[in-house]
Amino acid sequence: MSEKFEPEVLARAEKQFTRPCDFMLSVARLEQLPEPELDEVAFAGRSNVGKSSLINALFNQKKLAKTSATPGRTQQLNFFDFDNKLYLVDLPGYGYAKAPENLVKQWQQMLKTYLRGRPNLRRVFLMIDSRHGLKKDDLDIMKMLDECAVAYQIILTKIDKISAQELQKIYDKTLSELKNHPAGLNDILATSAEKKLGLEVLKAEICSLM
């Protein structure tokens, strides 16, 4: 797993993440997007992957990103201003079977248009549940990111829920699949929001894009 950051880089990133990160706005239509004045990174993943929990854990705030007992509740692009240096974007969850088909298509179209037309988007962090690995919906999003030529990095979530041996198997399988995806970075991150595992490396990754 990733060990590319020196201790002093991790320490600087940890300090940066004590700086303010504030909710800006929710975007339901692309014309509502804020001006691309800052670089931005986006977080994507299936509706039950723990996306909001991980964002909250990064900033040690319980209610920065809204979590819900009902997967698929986040249906908009939620923007956060990180210390006036970077926009963080929580993208709508995908792959939730109970979502109406027309709503799913609407999400997909908005996501594709956003990805193709956002010049300041530096990276998408694609979250994958380590207990399940890549699903068809994840592969579809990876294909979309490839087509849009948007660099993305996979984050395995909830690693506290599986054994080290199982995690290694998922890691290896995911890395093998990434060879088929030109926009995907081969540096996979592994995290647990609940146990705060791997957050220091993710923080350093985000800070490297600021």
Backbone as JSON, one array per atom type, in Angstrom:
{
  "sequence": "MSEKFEPEVLARAEKQFTRPCDFMLSVARLEQLPEPELDEVAFAGRSNVGKSSLINALFNQKKLAKTSATPGRTQQLNFFDFDNKLYLVDLPGYGYAKAPENLVKQWQQMLKTYLRGRPNLRRVFLMIDSRHGLKKDDLDIMKMLDECAVAYQIILTKIDKISAQELQKIYDKTLSELKNHPAGLNDILATSAEKKLGLEVLKAEICSLM",
  "N": [[0.84, -1.18, 0.0], [0.28, 2.4, -0.16], [3.25, 4.17, 0.5], [4.55, 6.48, -0.04], [4.97, 9.01, 0.98], [7.01, 11.15, 2.9], [7.69, 11.42, 6.46], [7.66, 14.16, 7.29], [6.14, 15.36, 5.33], [3.67, 14.17, 5.73], [3.16, 15.21, 8.24], [2.9, 17.95, 7.7], [0.63, 17.89, 6.13], [-1.22, 16.96, 7.96], [-1.35, 19.14, 9.67], [-2.39, 21.05, 7.91], [-4.96, 20.11, 7.65], [-6.19, 20.95, 9.92], [-7.13, 23.36, 9.35], [-9.85, 25.54, 8.28], [-12.75, 24.0, 6.8], [-15.47, 24.47, 4.94], [-18.94, 24.11, 4.26], [-20.21, 24.99, 1.11], [-22.21, 25.1, -1.1], [-25.03, 23.32, -2.53], [-25.39, 21.7, -5.6], [-27.76, 21.33, -7.98], [-28.24, 21.68, -10.62], [-26.17, 22.16, -13.44], [-25.65, 24.76, -14.18], [-25.51, 26.05, -11.83], [-23.02, 25.71, -10.8], [-20.11, 26.75, -8.99], [-17.79, 29.38, -9.89], [-14.75, 28.36, -11.46], [-12.53, 29.03, -9.63], [-10.72, 28.01, -7.85], [-8.58, 25.14, -7.66], [-9.96, 21.81, -7.66], [-11.03, 18.79, -6.01], [-12.78, 15.71, -6.26], [-15.09, 13.47, -4.68], [-16.19, 10.26, -5.18], [-18.45, 7.44, -5.3], [-20.18, 4.33, -4.55], [-23.52, 4.32, -3.2], [-23.55, 3.37, -0.58], [-20.98, 3.37, 0.37], [-19.66, 4.78, 2.31], [-18.88, 7.4, 1.98], [-19.52, 10.06, 2.9], [-18.96, 9.74, 5.61], [-16.21, 9.32, 5.57], [-15.26, 11.77, 4.6], [-16.05, 13.42, 6.71], [-14.46, 12.3, 8.73], [-11.9, 12.95, 7.87], [-11.71, 15.68, 8.44], [-12.29, 15.69, 11.05], [-14.89, 16.27, 11.86], [-18.24, 15.83, 12.7], [-20.51, 16.46, 11.28], [-19.97, 17.68, 8.86], [-20.12, 16.68, 6.16], [-23.2, 15.4, 5.14], [-24.52, 12.48, 6.51], [-26.53, 9.55, 5.99], [-29.05, 7.22, 6.91], [-30.34, 6.15, 4.87], [-29.3, 4.94, 1.93], [-28.22, 6.68, -1.01], [-29.32, 9.14, -0.6], [-27.96, 11.53, -1.01], [-28.23, 13.57, -3.64], [-27.19, 15.57, -5.08], [-24.46, 17.7, -6.19], [-22.25, 18.42, -3.78], [-20.53, 21.12, -2.55], [-17.51, 22.07, -0.92], [-15.45, 24.43, 0.75], [-12.13, 24.39, 1.19], [-10.15, 25.91, 3.24], [-9.93, 28.14, 1.6], [-8.33, 27.33, -0.48], [-8.79, 25.06, -1.92], [-11.42, 23.37, -3.6], [-13.62, 20.93, -2.41], [-15.58, 18.29, -3.57], [-18.47, 16.54, -3.08], [-19.75, 13.99, -4.7], [-22.86, 12.77, -6.16], [-24.06, 9.68, -4.83], [-23.87, 6.46, -6.41], [-25.36, 3.52, -7.95], [-27.4, 2.61, -6.33], [-29.96, 0.46, -5.89], [-32.7, 0.97, -5.49], [-33.23, 3.47, -6.42], [-35.14, 5.53, -8.62], [-35.28, 4.86, -12.14], [-35.23, 7.01, -13.95], [-34.12, 8.98, -12.36], [-31.61, 7.94, -11.84], [-30.5, 8.03, -14.43], [-30.49, 10.76, -14.75], [-28.65, 11.56, -12.79], [-26.35, 10.32, -13.84], [-26.0, 11.67, -16.28], [-25.62, 14.31, -15.41], [-23.29, 13.97, -13.93], [-21.46, 13.11, -15.9], [-21.38, 15.36, -17.58], [-20.41, 17.26, -15.82], [-17.85, 16.18, -15.25], [-16.62, 16.32, -17.76], [-16.58, 19.02, -18.27], [-15.25, 20.55, -16.34], [-12.65, 22.42, -15.82], [-10.86, 22.84, -13.72], [-10.76, 20.58, -12.2], [-8.84, 18.44, -10.45], [-8.51, 15.81, -9.54], [-10.34, 12.77, -9.1], [-11.41, 11.03, -6.33], [-12.11, 7.81, -6.03], [-14.2, 5.83, -4.27], [-14.21, 2.57, -2.98], [-15.84, -0.14, -1.54], [-14.11, -2.14, 0.6], [-14.94, -4.62, 1.41], [-16.35, -5.72, -0.62], [-15.19, -5.15, -3.07], [-14.6, -4.25, -6.56], [-17.55, -3.47, -8.28], [-20.03, -3.82, -10.91], [-21.17, -1.27, -11.32], [-19.14, 0.35, -10.35], [-17.12, -0.17, -12.22], [-18.33, 0.88, -14.46], [-18.33, 3.62, -13.83], [-15.58, 4.03, -13.73], [-14.96, 3.6, -16.41], [-16.33, 5.79, -17.5], [-14.83, 7.88, -16.39], [-12.38, 7.38, -17.6], [-13.1, 7.92, -20.28], [-13.68, 10.61, -20.08], [-11.22, 11.56, -19.52], [-10.29, 12.13, -16.93], [-8.23, 12.15, -14.2], [-8.12, 9.63, -11.73], [-8.19, 8.19, -8.45], [-8.24, 5.29, -6.54], [-9.85, 4.59, -3.5], [-9.92, 2.3, -1.02], [-12.41, 1.5, 1.22], [-13.55, 1.08, 4.67], [-11.75, -0.78, 5.79], [-11.34, -1.86, 8.25], [-13.2, -3.76, 8.59], [-12.52, -6.16, 7.45], [-10.13, -8.89, 7.12], [-6.5, -8.71, 7.11], [-5.48, -10.36, 5.16], [-7.67, -10.72, 3.42], [-7.96, -8.08, 2.6], [-5.57, -7.68, 1.19], [-6.01, -9.36, -1.0], [-8.18, -8.08, -2.26], [-6.96, -5.66, -2.82], [-4.92, -6.44, -4.62], [-6.46, -7.49, -6.73], [-7.89, -5.24, -7.5], [-5.82, -3.55, -8.31], [-4.89, -4.97, -10.5], [-7.09, -4.71, -12.23], [-6.98, -1.98, -12.71], [-5.03, -1.7, -14.62], [-6.3, -1.76, -17.0], [-7.37, 0.69, -17.35], [-6.83, 3.78, -18.44], [-6.95, 6.34, -17.21], [-6.84, 5.88, -14.53], [-5.02, 6.0, -11.5], [-2.32, 4.02, -10.28], [-1.86, 3.9, -7.62], [-3.2, 2.83, -4.91], [-5.29, 3.65, -2.19], [-5.98, 2.82, 1.24], [-8.46, 2.79, 3.68], [-10.14, 3.52, 6.81], [-12.86, 5.07, 8.06], [-14.1, 4.84, 10.53], [-12.16, 3.76, 12.27], [-10.16, 5.48, 11.77], [-8.05, 4.91, 10.01], [-5.41, 5.08, 7.66], [-5.92, 7.71, 6.99], [-4.02, 9.74, 7.16], [-2.38, 9.46, 4.93], [-4.18, 9.88, 2.83], [-4.84, 12.53, 3.37], [-2.37, 13.73, 2.79], [-2.22, 13.17, 0.06], [-4.35, 14.76, -0.9], [-3.44, 17.29, -0.14], [-1.24, 17.49, -1.79], [-2.32, 18.3, -4.12], [-3.08, 20.86, -3.85]],
  "CA": [[0.0, 0.0, 0.0], [1.06, 3.61, -0.39], [4.2, 4.63, 1.5], [5.39, 7.39, -0.81], [5.13, 10.29, 1.64], [7.92, 11.23, 4.03], [7.0, 11.84, 7.7], [7.45, 15.6, 7.38], [5.04, 15.68, 4.43], [2.46, 13.76, 6.44], [2.95, 16.16, 9.35], [2.39, 19.21, 7.13], [-0.75, 17.65, 5.69], [-2.04, 16.88, 9.18], [-1.54, 20.52, 10.15], [-3.29, 21.72, 6.97], [-6.34, 19.65, 7.88], [-6.8, 21.66, 11.06], [-7.65, 24.6, 8.8], [-11.3, 25.45, 8.05], [-13.39, 23.46, 5.61], [-16.86, 24.89, 5.14], [-19.92, 23.83, 3.2], [-20.49, 26.15, 0.24], [-23.53, 25.01, -1.72], [-25.41, 22.1, -3.23], [-25.66, 22.0, -7.01], [-28.71, 20.41, -8.6], [-28.12, 21.92, -12.07], [-24.79, 22.53, -13.72], [-25.5, 26.21, -14.26], [-25.3, 26.54, -10.46], [-21.64, 25.44, -10.39], [-19.32, 27.95, -8.7], [-16.71, 29.67, -10.83], [-13.58, 27.51, -11.19], [-11.47, 29.92, -9.14], [-9.75, 27.18, -7.15], [-8.54, 23.73, -8.04], [-10.89, 21.01, -6.86], [-11.01, 17.33, -6.04], [-14.13, 15.19, -6.05], [-15.21, 12.16, -4.05], [-17.25, 9.49, -5.81], [-18.57, 6.08, -4.79], [-21.52, 3.78, -4.4], [-24.32, 5.03, -2.19], [-23.32, 2.87, 0.78], [-19.54, 3.13, 0.5], [-19.14, 5.51, 3.45], [-18.23, 8.6, 1.46], [-19.69, 11.19, 3.82], [-18.26, 9.41, 6.86], [-14.78, 9.51, 5.37], [-15.02, 13.21, 4.53], [-16.15, 13.92, 8.08], [-13.31, 11.83, 9.49], [-10.72, 13.71, 7.44], [-11.7, 16.98, 9.09], [-12.68, 15.48, 12.45], [-16.18, 16.92, 12.08], [-19.28, 14.81, 12.59], [-21.64, 16.86, 10.45], [-19.55, 18.46, 7.7], [-20.87, 16.05, 5.08], [-24.36, 14.75, 5.73], [-24.67, 11.04, 6.36], [-27.93, 9.15, 6.03], [-29.33, 5.79, 7.03], [-30.93, 5.75, 3.6], [-28.35, 5.13, 0.84], [-28.74, 7.37, -2.18], [-29.97, 10.39, -0.22], [-27.23, 12.63, -1.63], [-28.59, 13.58, -5.06], [-26.64, 16.78, -5.66], [-23.03, 17.9, -6.01], [-22.08, 19.26, -2.61], [-19.22, 21.79, -2.6], [-16.92, 22.54, 0.32], [-14.29, 25.29, 0.57], [-11.09, 23.97, 2.11], [-9.16, 26.93, 3.58], [-9.8, 29.04, 0.45], [-7.25, 26.82, -1.31], [-9.22, 23.91, -2.71], [-12.8, 22.94, -3.48], [-13.91, 19.51, -2.3], [-16.91, 18.06, -4.12], [-19.08, 15.25, -2.74], [-20.61, 13.67, -5.84], [-23.99, 11.89, -5.83], [-23.79, 8.25, -4.79], [-24.42, 5.71, -7.54], [-25.49, 2.09, -7.75], [-28.43, 2.25, -5.37], [-30.95, -0.25, -6.72], [-34.06, 1.46, -5.32], [-33.41, 4.78, -7.03], [-35.89, 5.48, -9.87], [-34.42, 4.8, -13.31], [-35.06, 8.34, -14.54], [-33.22, 9.72, -11.48], [-30.28, 7.39, -12.09], [-30.04, 8.59, -15.7], [-30.24, 12.19, -14.52], [-27.37, 11.63, -12.07], [-25.27, 9.94, -14.74], [-25.8, 12.74, -17.25], [-25.04, 15.46, -14.72], [-21.92, 13.61, -13.57], [-20.64, 13.09, -17.1], [-21.22, 16.74, -18.03], [-19.51, 17.89, -14.84], [-16.49, 15.66, -15.42], [-16.07, 16.78, -19.03], [-16.54, 20.46, -18.42], [-14.71, 21.23, -15.17], [-11.22, 22.49, -16.11], [-10.05, 22.91, -12.5], [-10.86, 19.32, -11.47], [-7.52, 17.84, -10.45], [-8.56, 14.37, -9.33], [-11.5, 12.16, -8.47], [-11.12, 9.93, -5.43], [-13.18, 6.84, -6.22], [-14.24, 4.97, -3.09], [-14.66, 1.21, -3.19], [-15.99, -0.88, -0.28], [-13.12, -3.22, 0.6], [-15.59, -5.91, 1.68], [-17.0, -6.21, -1.83], [-14.39, -4.94, -4.26], [-15.2, -3.55, -7.69], [-18.81, -3.95, -8.83], [-20.29, -3.33, -12.27], [-21.38, 0.17, -11.29], [-17.83, 0.97, -10.2], [-16.43, -0.29, -13.5], [-18.98, 1.84, -15.36], [-17.82, 4.94, -13.5], [-14.19, 4.05, -14.16], [-14.99, 3.78, -17.86], [-16.72, 7.17, -17.75], [-13.69, 8.72, -16.05], [-11.42, 7.19, -18.69], [-13.59, 8.63, -21.47], [-13.6, 12.04, -19.81], [-9.8, 11.86, -19.29], [-10.14, 12.69, -15.59], [-7.41, 11.29, -13.35], [-8.81, 9.19, -10.52], [-7.44, 7.35, -7.52], [-9.16, 4.45, -5.79], [-9.73, 4.48, -2.04], [-10.64, 1.18, -0.41], [-12.98, 1.95, 2.5], [-14.02, 0.11, 5.67], [-10.78, -1.87, 5.87], [-11.4, -2.46, 9.58], [-14.23, -4.8, 8.58], [-12.01, -7.38, 6.84], [-8.8, -9.3, 7.57], [-5.39, -8.22, 6.3], [-5.36, -11.25, 4.01], [-8.74, -10.37, 2.49], [-7.64, -6.76, 2.07], [-4.53, -7.83, 0.19], [-6.62, -9.95, -2.19], [-8.95, -7.03, -2.93], [-5.98, -4.7, -3.32], [-4.26, -7.0, -5.81], [-7.45, -7.6, -7.8], [-8.18, -3.87, -7.95], [-4.63, -3.07, -9.02], [-4.88, -5.65, -11.79], [-8.13, -4.1, -13.06], [-6.57, -0.62, -13.07], [-4.18, -1.76, -15.8], [-7.18, -1.6, -18.15], [-8.01, 2.0, -17.26], [-5.75, 4.75, -18.62], [-7.03, 7.52, -16.33], [-6.73, 5.45, -13.15], [-3.69, 5.92, -10.89], [-2.11, 2.69, -9.7], [-1.55, 4.07, -6.2], [-4.46, 2.6, -4.21], [-5.3, 3.99, -0.77], [-6.82, 1.96, 2.07], [-8.89, 3.64, 4.79], [-11.3, 3.26, 7.66], [-13.32, 6.28, 8.74], [-14.43, 4.52, 11.92], [-10.93, 3.55, 13.05], [-9.23, 6.53, 11.34], [-6.9, 4.27, 9.39], [-5.06, 5.54, 6.32], [-6.34, 9.08, 6.72], [-2.87, 10.63, 7.01], [-1.91, 9.37, 3.55], [-5.18, 10.55, 2.01], [-4.65, 13.97, 3.58], [-1.17, 14.13, 2.04], [-2.59, 13.15, -1.36], [-5.17, 15.92, -1.17], [-2.59, 18.49, -0.02], [-0.33, 17.54, -2.95], [-3.08, 18.86, -5.23], [-3.45, 22.24, -3.51]],
  "C": [[0.89, 1.25, 0.0], [1.94, 3.97, 0.78], [5.09, 5.71, 0.9], [5.67, 8.7, -0.1], [6.09, 10.19, 2.83], [7.17, 11.74, 5.26], [6.73, 13.33, 7.78], [6.32, 16.06, 6.46], [3.71, 15.32, 5.08], [2.13, 14.73, 7.56], [2.39, 17.48, 8.84], [0.94, 19.05, 6.7], [-1.69, 17.6, 6.9], [-2.34, 18.28, 9.72], [-2.51, 21.26, 9.24], [-4.74, 21.34, 7.24], [-6.92, 20.12, 9.2], [-7.37, 22.99, 10.61], [-9.13, 24.43, 8.45], [-11.67, 24.75, 6.74], [-14.89, 23.67, 5.8], [-17.73, 24.5, 3.96], [-20.21, 25.1, 2.43], [-21.91, 26.12, -0.29], [-23.75, 23.63, -2.29], [-25.85, 22.48, -4.63], [-26.58, 20.93, -7.58], [-28.68, 20.52, -10.12], [-26.76, 22.52, -12.34], [-24.59, 24.03, -13.84], [-25.29, 26.83, -12.87], [-23.87, 26.34, -9.99], [-20.92, 26.75, -10.05], [-18.24, 28.16, -9.76], [-15.48, 28.85, -10.46], [-12.38, 28.32, -10.74], [-10.37, 29.16, -8.41], [-9.71, 25.8, -7.79], [-9.51, 22.96, -7.17], [-10.63, 19.52, -7.03], [-12.41, 16.85, -5.71], [-14.06, 13.79, -5.45], [-16.42, 11.45, -4.66], [-17.29, 8.1, -5.19], [-20.01, 5.63, -4.74], [-22.2, 4.4, -3.19], [-24.05, 4.57, -0.76], [-21.85, 2.66, 1.08], [-18.92, 3.85, 1.7], [-18.43, 6.8, 3.08], [-18.31, 9.78, 2.44], [-18.94, 10.95, 5.13], [-16.77, 9.65, 6.73], [-14.44, 11.0, 5.29], [-15.07, 13.82, 5.93], [-14.93, 13.53, 8.92], [-12.04, 12.6, 9.13], [-10.59, 15.02, 8.2], [-12.12, 16.91, 10.56], [-13.93, 16.27, 12.8], [-17.28, 15.9, 11.82], [-20.35, 15.17, 11.56], [-21.24, 17.72, 9.26], [-20.27, 17.97, 6.46], [-22.01, 15.26, 5.7], [-24.36, 13.26, 5.44], [-26.15, 10.7, 6.51], [-28.04, 7.65, 6.18], [-29.93, 5.25, 5.75], [-29.94, 5.99, 2.48], [-29.0, 5.82, -0.34], [-29.41, 8.69, -1.86], [-29.29, 11.6, -0.87], [-27.46, 12.61, -3.13], [-28.05, 14.82, -5.76], [-25.12, 16.77, -5.52], [-22.86, 18.88, -4.86], [-20.65, 19.8, -2.57], [-18.8, 22.26, -1.21], [-15.67, 23.35, -0.01], [-13.27, 24.93, 1.64], [-10.03, 25.07, 2.21], [-8.91, 27.91, 2.43], [-8.67, 28.63, -0.5], [-7.7, 25.72, -2.27], [-10.71, 23.69, -2.51], [-12.83, 21.42, -3.35], [-15.35, 19.3, -2.75], [-17.35, 16.63, -3.77], [-20.1, 14.95, -3.84], [-21.75, 12.75, -5.42], [-23.58, 10.43, -5.83], [-24.46, 7.55, -5.96], [-24.6, 4.26, -7.13], [-26.55, 1.68, -6.75], [-29.66, 1.71, -6.11], [-32.35, 0.35, -6.63], [-34.29, 2.85, -5.91], [-34.18, 4.64, -8.34], [-34.95, 5.57, -11.07], [-34.17, 6.17, -13.91], [-34.1, 9.19, -13.69], [-31.78, 9.25, -11.68], [-29.69, 7.98, -13.37], [-29.7, 10.07, -15.55], [-28.91, 12.38, -13.81], [-26.22, 11.37, -13.02], [-24.96, 11.05, -15.73], [-25.16, 13.95, -16.6], [-23.58, 15.19, -14.37], [-21.0, 13.68, -14.78], [-20.36, 14.52, -17.6], [-20.27, 17.49, -17.11], [-18.07, 17.47, -15.08], [-15.84, 16.21, -16.69], [-15.82, 18.28, -19.06], [-15.95, 21.23, -17.26], [-13.19, 21.31, -15.29], [-10.32, 22.47, -14.88], [-10.1, 21.63, -11.68], [-9.54, 18.57, -11.57], [-7.57, 16.32, -10.33], [-9.91, 13.98, -8.76], [-10.99, 11.02, -7.58], [-12.32, 8.98, -5.47], [-13.15, 5.82, -5.09], [-14.89, 3.63, -3.41], [-14.71, 0.5, -1.84], [-15.06, -2.1, -0.32], [-13.74, -4.59, 0.86], [-16.13, -6.54, 0.41], [-16.15, -6.07, -3.09], [-15.16, -4.24, -5.36], [-16.48, -4.25, -8.17], [-19.01, -3.35, -10.23], [-20.45, -1.82, -12.3], [-20.05, 0.92, -11.14], [-17.06, 0.95, -11.52], [-17.02, 0.67, -14.53], [-18.46, 3.25, -15.11], [-16.36, 5.08, -13.92], [-14.09, 4.26, -15.67], [-15.36, 5.22, -18.22], [-15.55, 8.12, -17.48], [-12.59, 8.61, -17.1], [-11.82, 8.0, -19.91], [-13.49, 10.14, -21.31], [-12.17, 12.51, -19.55], [-9.59, 12.59, -17.96], [-9.35, 11.71, -14.73], [-8.18, 10.9, -12.09], [-7.95, 8.21, -9.74], [-8.43, 6.58, -6.66], [-8.81, 4.46, -4.3], [-10.56, 3.28, -1.6], [-11.12, 1.62, 0.97], [-13.33, 0.76, 3.4], [-13.06, -1.07, 5.83], [-10.73, -2.51, 7.26], [-12.39, -3.62, 9.63], [-13.74, -6.12, 7.99], [-10.61, -7.68, 7.37], [-7.74, -8.72, 6.64], [-5.23, -9.06, 5.04], [-6.43, -10.94, 2.96], [-8.48, -9.02, 1.83], [-6.59, -6.87, 0.97], [-5.08, -8.41, -1.11], [-7.39, -8.9, -2.98], [-8.01, -6.0, -3.54], [-5.35, -5.2, -4.62], [-5.22, -7.08, -6.99], [-7.78, -6.23, -8.38], [-7.02, -3.32, -8.77], [-4.55, -3.7, -10.41], [-5.9, -5.03, -12.74], [-7.71, -2.71, -13.54], [-5.68, -0.6, -14.31], [-4.99, -1.54, -17.08], [-7.78, -0.2, -18.25], [-6.95, 3.1, -17.31], [-5.78, 5.96, -17.68], [-6.86, 7.16, -14.86], [-5.29, 5.41, -12.66], [-3.52, 4.55, -10.23], [-1.72, 2.73, -8.23], [-2.87, 4.0, -5.41], [-4.31, 2.93, -2.73], [-6.25, 3.06, -0.03], [-7.16, 2.7, 3.36], [-9.99, 2.99, 5.62], [-11.68, 4.55, 8.35], [-13.56, 6.01, 10.22], [-13.19, 4.41, 12.79], [-9.85, 4.57, 12.71], [-7.93, 5.94, 10.8], [-6.67, 4.83, 7.99], [-5.39, 6.98, 6.03], [-5.16, 10.01, 6.48], [-2.33, 10.61, 5.58], [-2.9, 10.06, 2.6], [-5.07, 12.06, 2.16], [-3.46, 14.48, 2.78], [-1.45, 14.15, 0.54], [-3.37, 14.4, -1.73], [-4.32, 17.19, -1.14], [-1.63, 18.61, -1.2], [-1.0, 18.16, -4.16], [-3.49, 20.32, -4.99], [-2.42, 23.22, -4.06]]
}
